[in-house]
């Protein structure tokens, strides 16, 4: 199974942004080996997202049990539980996912580095690191609490000495797709660019420029997933495959948990969805009550002018809306209906 590529991070970020924007973070668990589970709730759904550093962020097909939250999981919960996902984006053109979070006036970021050994960080709204799964120092940056987060510096590219290097420099989509596009044109990835068919190389670039989401494939051998991709790969032509409408769904099939783990119980999901709806109704009722209290306060504050308005309209049954507005400029009079004897005032 290949590590997630640049183009896949780009596609996945858009799918996660569309699917989970507005969801609230409930719980966070450490599963070991760079894997985590994050419960999010929104839209009447309670979803567990698997975070598998360097590989995937996707819904859990089966809930994997976790021990009591370790110190890191508790530290994550302390910093982002209750926060809403305000957006999900790819950072630049790197294999970095950023969950932008907000809770009232507070903002934070959950940053996932999906390359190398992988890493997970929490930052404040100014991108200053408040927590890191692994604190490390690099030649060009430092991942430590208190430092402003910075992605790796883009490497300087020298002269491309092979077709593979030449295409990769022009289409940063990941070796899986570059190798497949080169093979489809009958080119040798190790050939020198000057010796290769220029028209074929340009067709490779053109095919890769149109690479995007919309569907994904998982390749199976003996019923077991061996790889996935955004397009049908030539190297897997002899294998069975499953097609999915999104990359997120394909990743969930591959990384969302094995059948020997506890399957998500539909009854529990329905119950939790019902609880979520009740919570939403309660919140809506509270907001409505607050709005009514504010309207009452405004009416009371303008009671003297409102009484004068009623008196003026009552003694002049031919009065116009313009005349009322000129008499009471501080009131937002939106309508007058002489037939029904009503005056509408916005508060």
N, C-alpha and C positions, 0 to 999 in steps of 0.2 A: 504494500500500500504506500503510495507516494505521500510526502508531506504536502500540505495545502500550498497552492501556488498563488502568485500575485493576482492573476485574473480571477481565481476562485475566491480569494479574500474580497475582491471588489464585488463580485456577484453576491456573495454571502452577506456582506455588509448591507447591501440594498434590500435583500430579502428579510434580514433581521430587523432593519429599520421599519419596513412596511408591516411586519408581523407583530412586533413587540413594542412599538412606540406607545407610550402611555401606560404600559404595565408597571406594576410596583414590585420591588424586590422584597421577598418575604424571608427566605432562609438561604443559607450558604453552607455547603458541606465540602470537606476535603475527602477525596477518594483514593489518594496516593498516586505516585508516578505521574505527576503533572496533570492529574484529572480532578475535576471539581463538578459539583452539582449545585445549580442555583434555581431555587423556586421563585417563579414570578407569577403575578396574578393580574388579570385585566380582561375586560370584555366578557366577563362571565366565565373565564377560563382560568384554571390553575395549572400551570405548566412547569415541568422541571427541565431546565436546559443543562445539557452535558457540555462542559468545557474540557476539551482534550487538547492541551497545548501542542501546537505545531500541526494539528490534524483537523479539528472540527469544533464548531459550536452549533449544537442542534438539539431538538427536543428528545427527551428520553423515551424510548419505546418501552423499556422495562425499568422500573425503579430499582436502582442498585442500593442495597442497604449501606449505611455509613455508621461508624462507631460514634461515640459521643464527640461532638465538635472539638477539634484540636484547637490549639492556641491561635493558629493562623485563621481558621474558619471563624472563631469568635471575634477576632480582630476585624475581619472583613464585615461581619454582621454589625459590629459596633459602628462602623463607618458608613455603611450604605443601606442597611435594612430600612425599609419604609420609603426609600427614594424611588422616584418614578424615572423610567427610561425615557429621556427626552429626545433621544436619537441614537442611531448606530452608524458609524462611518469608518471608512478605511483611512488611515493616516498617510497622506501623500500617496505614493505608489508602493509603499512598503507592505509587508505581510503583518500588519498591525491593525487590530480592531479596537475601536474606542467606543465604549458605551457612555454617552453623555447623560448624566444623572442630575435630577433636581428634586429638592424637597423644600417647599416654601421659598425663602430667599437664598437658601444654601444650594451650592452646586458642587458636583464632584465628577470624577471620571474613573471608569473601570477600564484599564488598558491591558490588552492581551497581545503579547509578542508571540507570533506564530512561526518563529524561525529559530534556528540553532537549537538550544536546549529548552527554549520557551520560557516565558515569565508572565506573571500577573501582578499588576500594580494598581494601587488606588492613589489618585491625586485629588487635590482640591481644585476649585474652579480656575486657579491660576496655573494649573499643571505642576504644582509642587507636590512631590511624592510624600504621601502620608503612610503608605504601607507597601511593602514589596515582598512577594513570595521568596525570592532570592535576591539578596543585595550583592551587586557585583560592580567592579571597576573595569572599564575598558580603555583602550588607548584614546578614544575620541569622546567618551562620555562616562558618567557614573550613575548607576542605579542604586541610590541610597536615600533613605528618609531625609527629607529636608531639601534635597536637590530638585531643581526644576527638570521635569522629564524631557529628554531629547531622544529622538530616534537615532539609529546608526547613521554615520556619514556615508553618503553614496560613494562606492569605490570608484577610483579613476579607471576608466577603460582605455586600454592601449589599442594598438592596431589589431583588428580581428584577423586571426591567422587561419581560421576554419569557417566553413559555411555555418556551422552551429553557432559559433561566437558572433558572426556577422548578423545572423537573423536575431539572436537573443538581444543584441545591442539595439536593434530597431523595434523589436516587439517583446517587451518584458512581460511575458505571460506565463513563464515557467517551462522547464525542459520537456515535460510530458507533451505539451502541445507543439512546441518547436520541433521536436524529433518526429512527431506524427506528420506534421505538415511537410517537412523535408522529405520523409519517406514517400508520401503520396506523389511528390513531383519527381521521384526517382533520383534524387540527389544524394550524395554521400555527405554525412554531417562532418566528417573529418577532412574533406577536400578543401583546397585553398580557394578563397572567394574568386580570385582572378581566373581560376581554371574552370569555374562552374558556369552553368548556363544562366546568364543574367536574367533572361525572361522568366525562367523557372523560379529563380530566387525572388523576383518581384511578385510572382503569383503566390509564393509562400507568405510574403509579408501581407499581401492583400487578404488572403484567407484568414490570417491571424488577426487582422484589424477588425474583422467582423465577428470575432468570438465574443459571446455574451451569454447571459442566462436564458431561461425560458424552458429548459429541460436539462436532464442529467441522466447518466447511465451508470449502473453498477454491474460489474462483470463477475460471473459466478463460475466456480470450478467445484464440482461435486456438491453443489448447494451452498458453498462457502464463498463469501465476497472476497475477491482478490484485488480489486481496484475500482475506481470510479472516474468519471470525466464529464465534461460539459458537452463534448461531441463524441461520436462513435470513433473509437481509436482503431487504427489498422492492425495494431499488434495483437488485439484481442478478437479478431474476426472469427475464430473458431470456438469461442466461449459462449455460454448462455449469458443473457443480460436481462436486466430489469430497467424499464424506463420510468422516470419520475418527472413531475411537472416543475420541480424546483431543485436546486442544489441542496437546500436545507433538508428536504425529504430524503434525498439520496444519502446524505451524511448521517441522518437519523437511522436509516436502515443499516449502515455500516458501523456506526459508533454509538448508537442509541441504547445498546445493551443486548445481551444474549438471552435466548428463551429460557435458560436455566435460572435466570434471575426473576425476581418477583414482577409479574406482569401488572401493568397499570389496571386497576379495577374500575370498570365503567361506572358501577354504582357509587363508588367513592367519588369519582370525578363529578357525577351528576349532583351528589349531595354537596360537594364543595362549591360547585357552580351555583347551586341554589343559595348557599350561604353568602357567596359573593354578591348575588343579586340583592339579597336582603340588606347586606351592608351598603350597597349602592343606593337602595331605596331610603335607608336611614339617613345616609349622607345627604341625599336630595331633600329629604324632609327638613333636616337641620338647616340647610342652605335657604330653603323656602321660608322657614320661620325667621331666619336672620334678615332676609329681604323684606318681609312684612314688618318686622320691628323697625327697620330703617325707614320704610315708607311712613309708618306711623309717627316716627320722630320728625320727619320732614313736614308732615301735615300739621302736627302740633306747633312746630316752629312758625308756620305760615298761617296759623288759624285766624289771626286778625285780618289779614288780606283776603283770605278765603271768605270770611263772613261779609266783608265789604263787596266782594265779587258777587256773592249770592244776592245781596241787597240790591246792587246795581242792575243785575240781570232781571230780578223780580219786579222792579219798578219800571223797566223799559223793555216791553215785550218785542220791540222791533230793533233792539240793539244788534250790531253786527260783530263778527269775530274781530275785525280790525279795530273797532272802537274799544272792545274789551281789552285787547292786547295793548293799546295805547294808554288805557287807564291803569293797567296793572302790568308794567313792563318786567317786574321781577318774577311773575308767574309764567310758567310755560303752558299757555292755553292752546290746546291743539284743535278743539272743535266746539261748536255751539249748535244745538238742535232745538230750535224754537218750538217745533211740533211736540217733541217729547219732553221739553222743558229741562234739558240737561246741558251742562257745560263740562267738557273734559279737560282736566288739568294734569299734566305729567309731573310726577314726583321722582 
